Amino acid sequence: MKTTLKKYLIVVLMFGTLINYATERNNTINVIDGKKVKVEFTAVKKGQVLSIKDANGSIIYNDIIETAGNYSKTFDVTALKNGRYTTELEKNFEIIIKPFFVENGLVTFLTQNTKTIFKPIIRTAENLVFISKMSFDNEPIKITLYYEDEIIYSETIKEEKELERVFRLLKTKKGAYRVAINSKKRGYSKSFKI
């Protein structure tokens, strides 16, 4: 079962990487006159989210994409304070992060710092919970499993590039469950019932 899940995850990630590579060449963020930023992504899907965040992770702009296809938006950044910011496109299984720096109203993109964070995959089937997450920078990942808002399991995993866990819940413990996964100031959760 674990081998099947591992192969499934690798195939999904490879497929996603190939699609991302094919379309990433057309995903651009350009500086216009040093004061405006034009964000363009191809092959976006309805429901994906574009955010601009400051250095503290506070969201200063958030847009839920309404239509599939190409996305283009221009932002005037002259009102932003000096500092580091990021644009983040949140997709189903990944978040594409492109940082930029504002100094005296002028923008500089830090293209060498562009990165992709893979979101965890949480699946449930009957009384089984499958959790997978790729972490290329070996950040600690905390998994917490709740039953009726009470912690029944907690674990912090360090220095694993590929996280895979399967939990078998008691069939007799019917009710509301929730899995929470936290890493690098990001949290993900899924609620379910058995």
Sequence and secondary structure as in RCSB ss.txt:
>XXXX:A:sequence
MKTTLKKYLIVVLMFGTLINYATERNNTINVIDGKKVKVEFTAVKKGQVLSIKDANGSIIYNDIIETAGNYSKTF
DVTALKNGRYTTELEKNFEIIIKPFFVENGLVTFLTQNTKTIFKPIIRTAENLVFISKMSFDNEPIKITLYYEDE
IIYSETIKEEKELERVFRLLKTKKGAYRVAINSKKRGYSKSFKI
>XXXX:A:secstr
 HHHHHHHHHHHHHHHHHHHHHHHTT EEEEETTTEEEEEEEEE TT EEEEEETT  EEEEEE  SSEEEEEEE
E TTS SEEEEEEEE SSEEEEEEEEEETTEEEE GGG EEEE  EEEEETTEEEEEEE TT   EEEEEEETTE
EEEEEEE S SEEEEEEE  TT  SEEEEEEEETTEEEEEEEE 
